[in-house]
Amino acid sequence: MKKDGLVMLISGTGGAGKNTLIQGLLGNDNFKFISSYTTRERREGDAKNQYQYISVAEFENKLKTGEIFEYDLFNDNYYGTSKNLFFDGLDEAKVVLKDISVMGYKNIVEKLGDNLEIVAVFLTERKRVLKQRLINRGEKPERIKNRLKLYKKEQSQIPYYNYCIKNDVYLNSLDKLFAISEIGLNKKMLLPTKEYTNLSAKKIDKLASKLENGKLLKPIKVALFKGEVYIISGIHRYLASLKTGKNVVKQFVDEIPKNTKTNLEEWQKIVKAYKI
């Protein structure tokens, strides 16, 4: 049985705005941040609760004892996560937040997915925008170069996330994260914007078969409108995902849905028919 509450993992290439958005979410009492251990030195721009700074010897000792269960080595510094902090955090708040690397996300889902409700969000932006953000916050040229080297590799992992947000407007991105947390906490459905009474069961089954065989499907395009998340395109992929329990990334687009008059009772019946 999974513990009550939601773990929201947030990833993105350096400069994507993870920590800025996390600090924005923490203005709400429903959210609590889980900090990582790191062996790097504190920087002037670090948020107060961003990291727990320890020595290499301390870090390696925590690895040996199992207190740190996933970690990365970047720019000769360790970054790692403690399992107990997730469970303790959910005793204090409904949503636990964690900024995490691509590899760290996969480790957490693999090791804690059976015990915790996890939703993973990838923040993206154009490479040149990220570079300028890193310059503006005073990163050294070598660190900027190392971070941007990872850009293509990290972007290739977007299909494995639950949601993808282009973080170009802070308040818009913050609203989307709040909406994602509501969906995760209250098991809310994504809503359709197009005709959904003539769905093709054959098409859904074909897509479901691809998912079962490990294929990655195109993103489901979604939009936030008046607090609800609507499916702009990919309704068959959405239902195939529900049917199989396999993930298809939901990619936010800035678009006003053309049709928001959903027969909720009818849509609930359709979703229930596919959700197992």
Order of alpha helices (4+ residues) and beta strands (2+ residues): beta-alpha-beta-beta-beta-alpha-beta-beta-alpha-beta-alpha-beta-alpha-alpha-alpha-beta-alpha-beta-alpha-beta-beta-alpha-beta-alpha
